[in-house]
Amino acid sequence: MTAPVTAASVALDGAVTTAPPAEAEAFIPSRGFWGHVGHRLVRDPVAMAAGAVILLIIAVAILSPWITPMDPYKGSMLRRLRPIGDATYWLGSDELGRDMLSRLMVGARLSLFMGVTPVLIAFAIGSAIGILAGYVGGWTNTILMRTIDVFFAFPSVLLAIALSGALGAGIFNAIVSLTCVFVPQIARVAESVTTGIRRRDYIDAAKLSGASALTIMRVQVLGNVVGPIFVYATSLISVSMILASGLSFLGLGVRPPEPEWGLMLNTLRTAIYVNPMVAALPGLAIFIVSISFNLFSDGLRTAMEIRQ
């Protein structure tokens, strides 16, 4: 007896074959939300170019102790302020005759560290404050947010300078000052996003299931608000680098002879009329890294705007 021909059968040269189950054909692994974000992000050439620049700077910062062409701390007054394109100093030399290329490469470590670390710490603290205030609401929200609003009464630059001046010069104090500047900004964004989702159905379902407030904030709320908060935090890295460089320029951050781009701008300001191209190199490095972080943040924000 022959099997009956169904819609799932296919005729090939008079022979009847049975097609594979429809379920096997329809199974396509889903990327998920972050998979779609990554797929959209890699299709953005501007964001990818900015990300490549950031990765290159990070690689140079990590490998700088082994790949610098010269000793970044050793100088010669006989070779000070050499121009760009010199046979020995490819990017010229500074006011003490030290190789600018080597100092820029080594200086990337402190510049990135002082730009990223305050934002990461502020991201953790500000997210916790904002999520707590947004989810609990009531007097808790009022007390926390009104305290946060006090910091918004001062411009970011003025607040960073005032805190660094009060704490004293140094890398640690500069990081503490910058963290205090960014915590209110991230907390405000976290509170706003959390307030928008605390009345969603899945939050009510978690409450009815008997989950504690801490569990709901850790599982349901955090998973849904961490994306927008993270995108906003990445946009603050460029601001953090500029503020950190400004503190070093004023003598409130990194101390000599450590190479840091803001401090290098300060020490080279007297040479701007003698060799302006060399004096502008640290500022150019700050600009390139800052604009790269901004462009990558914009691309990440666009990639996360997925309409379900």
C-alpha positions as a printed NumPy array, in Angstrom:
array([[  0.   ,   0.   ,   0.   ],
       [  1.178,   3.475,  -0.747],
       [  0.978,   6.369,   1.661],
       [ -1.686,   8.958,   0.828],
       [ -0.449,  12.112,  -0.809],
       [ -0.886,  15.15 ,   1.424],
       [ -0.1  ,  18.864,   1.146],
       [  3.22 ,  18.117,   2.829],
       [  4.232,  15.683,   0.046],
       [  6.379,  16.703,  -2.895],
       [  6.387,  14.938,  -6.248],
       [  9.788,  14.502,  -7.865],
       [  9.966,  12.514, -11.163],
       [  6.806,  10.624, -10.334],
       [  8.01 ,   9.589,  -6.86 ],
       [  6.254,  10.759,  -3.761],
       [  8.453,  11.992,  -0.872],
       [  7.381,  13.339,   2.448],
       [  8.528,  16.844,   3.418],
       [ 10.119,  17.402,   6.847],
       [  7.841,  18.577,   9.652],
       [  6.719,  22.183,   9.424],
       [  8.003,  22.85 ,  12.94 ],
       [ 11.599,  22.065,  11.889],
       [ 11.384,  24.404,   8.915],
       [  9.937,  27.289,  10.905],
       [ 12.479,  27.137,  13.743],
       [ 14.784,  30.173,  13.55 ],
       [ 16.769,  31.145,  16.634],
       [ 15.765,  34.576,  17.908],
       [ 18.454,  37.169,  18.456],
       [ 16.742,  38.716,  21.454],
       [ 16.762,  42.405,  22.301],
       [ 20.518,  42.824,  22.728],
       [ 21.144,  40.685,  19.665],
       [ 19.028,  43.076,  17.586],
       [ 20.842,  46.035,  19.161],
       [ 24.202,  44.563,  18.202],
       [ 22.963,  43.795,  14.684],
       [ 21.786,  47.377,  14.191],
       [ 24.944,  48.778,  15.746],
       [ 27.351,  46.962,  13.42 ],
       [ 25.404,  48.362,  10.459],
       [ 26.121,  51.931,  11.601],
       [ 29.436,  52.92 ,   9.959],
       [ 29.886,  56.064,  12.059],
       [ 29.414,  54.197,  15.345],
       [ 31.732,  51.416,  14.178],
       [ 34.426,  53.895,  13.16 ],
       [ 34.14 ,  55.645,  16.535],
       [ 34.276,  52.287,  18.322],
       [ 37.386,  51.326,  16.35 ],
       [ 39.099,  54.564,  17.422],
       [ 38.164,  53.914,  21.058],
       [ 39.485,  50.348,  20.903],
       [ 42.693,  51.579,  19.284],
       [ 43.254,  54.169,  22.008],
       [ 42.55 ,  51.569,  24.706],
       [ 45.008,  49.138,  23.099],
       [ 47.67 ,  51.845,  22.897],
       [ 47.067,  52.779,  26.537],
       [ 47.439,  49.174,  27.687],
       [ 50.485,  48.376,  25.54 ],
       [ 52.215,  51.757,  25.89 ],
       [ 54.901,  50.575,  28.364],
       [ 56.172,  48.169,  25.702],
       [ 55.566,  49.975,  22.398],
       [ 56.691,  53.556,  23.082],
       [ 59.622,  54.473,  20.819],
       [ 61.441,  56.405,  23.575],
       [ 61.451,  56.894,  27.334],
       [ 58.553,  59.316,  28.028],
       [ 60.24 ,  60.633,  31.194],
       [ 63.731,  61.243,  29.822],
       [ 64.396,  64.645,  28.264],
       [ 67.186,  66.833,  26.971],
       [ 67.218,  70.622,  27.106],
       [ 69.313,  70.594,  23.943],
       [ 66.421,  68.988,  22.043],
       [ 63.443,  70.856,  23.476],
       [ 60.485,  71.86 ,  21.28 ],
       [ 61.576,  69.935,  18.203],
       [ 59.008,  70.288,  15.369],
       [ 56.697,  67.57 ,  14.109],
       [ 58.432,  65.359,  11.556],
       [ 61.835,  65.462,  13.227],
       [ 64.026,  62.486,  12.367],
       [ 64.275,  61.449,  16.031],
       [ 61.038,  62.855,  17.464],
       [ 58.239,  62.024,  15.014],
       [ 55.695,  64.22 ,  16.793],
       [ 58.229,  66.681,  18.144],
       [ 59.427,  67.165,  21.714],
       [ 58.006,  69.079,  24.662],
       [ 59.426,  71.941,  26.717],
       [ 61.861,  69.578,  28.459],
       [ 62.966,  67.715,  25.351],
       [ 60.827,  64.626,  25.979],
       [ 59.339,  62.66 ,  23.084],
       [ 55.753,  63.797,  22.497],
       [ 54.641,  60.572,  20.799],
       [ 55.763,  58.483,  23.755],
       [ 54.159,  60.843,  26.27 ],
       [ 50.872,  60.904,  24.355],
       [ 50.789,  57.104,  24.265],
       [ 51.569,  56.728,  27.972],
       [ 49.293,  59.65 ,  28.851],
       [ 46.334,  57.824,  27.311],
       [ 46.287,  55.498,  30.338],
       [ 45.665,  58.208,  32.925],
       [ 43.392,  60.204,  30.63 ],
       [ 41.13 ,  57.216,  29.951],
       [ 41.275,  56.081,  33.573],
       [ 40.211,  59.487,  34.87 ],
       [ 37.527,  59.745,  32.203],
       [ 35.93 ,  56.305,  32.563],
       [ 36.303,  55.526,  36.287],
       [ 34.138,  58.387,  37.645],
       [ 31.361,  57.531,  35.182],
       [ 31.395,  53.839,  36.132],
       [ 31.214,  54.633,  39.846],
       [ 28.519,  57.249,  39.272],
       [ 26.615,  54.755,  37.101],
       [ 26.421,  52.265,  39.983],
       [ 25.577,  54.816,  42.688],
       [ 23.255,  56.985,  40.594],
       [ 21.335,  53.994,  39.218],
       [ 20.724,  52.651,  42.732],
       [ 19.492,  56.025,  43.985],
       [ 17.306,  56.674,  40.938],
       [ 15.73 ,  53.217,  40.869],
       [ 14.965,  53.371,  44.605],
       [ 13.428,  56.827,  44.317],
       [ 11.448,  56.   ,  41.195],
       [ 10.066,  52.684,  42.415],
       [  9.23 ,  53.572,  46.027],
       [  7.962,  57.088,  45.281],
       [  6.313,  59.203,  47.958],
       [  8.488,  60.838,  50.591],
       [ 11.453,  58.686,  49.632],
       [ 11.363,  60.099,  46.121],
       [ 10.894,  63.638,  47.397],
       [ 13.813,  63.51 ,  49.846],
       [ 16.257,  61.833,  47.45 ],
       [ 15.394,  63.917,  44.393],
       [ 15.344,  67.243,  46.234],
       [ 18.795,  66.401,  47.618],
       [ 19.944,  65.565,  44.094],
       [ 18.521,  68.871,  42.822],
       [ 20.902,  70.787,  45.082],
       [ 23.827,  69.635,  42.944],
       [ 22.116,  70.929,  39.792],
       [ 22.313,  74.45 ,  41.197],
       [ 26.024,  74.497,  40.292],
       [ 27.54 ,  74.141,  36.818],
       [ 29.459,  70.893,  36.38 ],
       [ 32.797,  72.602,  35.806],
       [ 32.428,  74.88 ,  38.826],
       [ 31.315,  72.006,  41.051],
       [ 34.261,  69.822,  39.986],
       [ 36.75 ,  72.636,  40.598],
       [ 35.223,  73.492,  43.981],
       [ 35.252,  69.878,  45.187],
       [ 38.779,  69.25 ,  43.923],
       [ 39.999,  72.459,  45.521],
       [ 38.434,  71.474,  48.831],
       [ 39.764,  67.909,  48.761],
       [ 43.185,  68.797,  47.401],
       [ 45.104,  67.89 ,  44.261],
       [ 45.61 ,  64.28 ,  43.27 ],
       [ 44.161,  61.545,  41.087],
       [ 41.979,  60.027,  43.823],
       [ 40.472,  63.358,  44.847],
       [ 39.836,  64.272,  41.218],
       [ 37.963,  60.998,  40.674],
       [ 35.874,  61.597,  43.81 ],
       [ 35.036,  65.113,  42.611],
       [ 34.003,  63.97 ,  39.157],
       [ 31.934,  61.131,  40.606],
       [ 30.005,  63.635,  42.723],
       [ 29.35 ,  65.659,  39.573],
       [ 27.895,  62.733,  37.581],
       [ 25.896,  60.898,  40.272],
       [ 23.019,  63.457,  40.256],
       [ 22.756,  63.384,  36.471],
       [ 22.571,  59.591,  36.248],
       [ 20.227,  59.392,  39.258],
       [ 17.815,  61.803,  37.597],
       [ 17.702,  59.712,  34.415],
       [ 17.293,  56.474,  36.395],
       [ 14.453,  57.938,  38.45 ],
       [ 12.657,  59.193,  35.343],
       [ 12.895,  55.837,  33.528],
       [ 11.897,  53.855,  36.628],
       [  8.859,  56.062,  37.263],
       [  7.714,  55.373,  33.707],
       [  7.689,  51.583,  34.102],
       [  6.652,  51.024,  37.731],
       [  2.958,  50.836,  36.715],
       [  3.513,  48.257,  33.979],
       [  1.612,  44.966,  34.083],
       [  4.669,  42.809,  34.725],
       [  5.504,  44.899,  37.813],
       [  1.958,  44.394,  39.143],
       [  2.21 ,  40.678,  38.378],
       [  5.45 ,  40.429,  40.333],
       [  3.818,  42.162,  43.302],
       [  0.832,  39.796,  43.2  ],
       [  3.176,  36.813,  43.092],
       [  4.571,  37.853,  46.474],
       [  7.977,  39.093,  45.331],
       [  9.645,  41.583,  47.653],
       [ 10.33 ,  45.174,  46.616],
       [ 14.07 ,  44.487,  46.529],
       [ 13.572,  41.488,  44.24 ],
       [ 11.321,  43.448,  41.91 ],
       [ 13.825,  46.311,  41.684],
       [ 16.71 ,  43.905,  41.099],
       [ 15.015,  41.658,  38.53 ],
       [ 12.11 ,  43.386,  36.787],
       [ 13.05 ,  47.064,  37.108],
       [ 16.836,  46.924,  36.709],
       [ 16.657,  44.727,  33.63 ],
       [ 14.392,  47.22 ,  31.861],
       [ 16.084,  50.497,  32.826],
       [ 19.774,  49.583,  32.698],
       [ 19.894,  50.035,  28.909],
       [ 18.798,  53.698,  28.731],
       [ 20.878,  54.549,  31.804],
       [ 23.964,  52.896,  30.314],
       [ 23.566,  54.761,  27.026],
       [ 23.326,  58.052,  28.884],
       [ 26.362,  57.141,  30.998],
       [ 28.483,  56.469,  27.91 ],
       [ 27.718,  59.971,  26.67 ],
       [ 29.187,  61.347,  29.921],
       [ 32.606,  59.764,  29.355],
       [ 33.622,  62.483,  26.932],
       [ 32.506,  65.149,  29.414],
       [ 34.419,  63.361,  32.161],
       [ 37.606,  63.311,  30.089],
       [ 37.333,  67.018,  29.369],
       [ 36.666,  67.873,  33.023],
       [ 39.512,  65.616,  34.197],
       [ 41.864,  67.262,  31.721],
       [ 40.689,  70.649,  32.928],
       [ 41.429,  69.736,  36.546],
       [ 44.916,  68.572,  35.569],
       [ 45.387,  71.759,  33.564],
       [ 44.601,  73.768,  36.712],
       [ 46.925,  71.653,  38.84 ],
       [ 44.09 ,  69.857,  40.67 ],
       [ 44.481,  66.456,  39.024],
       [ 47.559,  64.554,  37.919],
       [ 50.863,  65.89 ,  39.164],
       [ 54.127,  66.131,  37.202],
       [ 56.059,  64.313,  35.856],
       [ 53.253,  61.843,  35.075],
       [ 52.082,  62.283,  31.472],
       [ 48.392,  63.153,  31.202],
       [ 46.861,  65.055,  28.311],
       [ 45.392,  67.886,  30.399],
       [ 48.618,  68.325,  32.35 ],
       [ 50.593,  68.268,  29.094],
       [ 48.441,  71.116,  27.803],
       [ 49.258,  73.081,  30.923],
       [ 53.01 ,  72.56 ,  30.702],
       [ 53.056,  73.344,  26.964],
       [ 51.007,  76.539,  27.146],
       [ 54.191,  78.662,  27.285],
       [ 55.396,  77.05 ,  24.03 ],
       [ 52.291,  77.876,  22.001],
       [ 53.992,  80.849,  20.327],
       [ 57.213,  78.926,  19.652],
       [ 55.842,  75.611,  18.397],
       [ 52.024,  75.745,  18.283],
       [ 51.617,  72.418,  16.452],
       [ 53.36 ,  70.448,  19.191],
       [ 51.527,  72.385,  21.914],
       [ 48.179,  71.512,  20.338],
       [ 48.74 ,  67.738,  20.186],
       [ 47.343,  66.894,  23.669],
       [ 44.24 ,  68.971,  22.952],
       [ 43.803,  67.182,  19.627],
       [ 44.032,  63.808,  21.396],
       [ 41.365,  64.879,  23.918],
       [ 39.12 ,  66.07 ,  21.09 ],
       [ 39.445,  62.844,  19.069],
       [ 38.683,  60.55 ,  22.009],
       [ 35.823,  62.734,  23.263],
       [ 34.107,  62.953,  19.883],
       [ 34.563,  59.19 ,  19.414],
       [ 32.759,  58.45 ,  22.668],
       [ 29.976,  60.862,  21.705],
       [ 29.492,  59.315,  18.267],
       [ 29.521,  55.78 ,  19.652],
       [ 26.976,  56.756,  22.311],
       [ 24.707,  58.262,  19.652],
       [ 24.952,  55.089,  17.578],
       [ 24.188,  52.908,  20.586],
       [ 21.164,  55.03 ,  21.467],
       [ 19.85 ,  54.786,  17.902],
       [ 20.401,  51.016,  17.862],
       [ 18.359,  50.61 ,  21.048],
       [ 15.353,  52.453,  19.607],
       [ 13.688,  49.244,  18.435],
       [  9.956,  49.455,  17.882],
       [  8.312,  46.17 ,  18.821]])
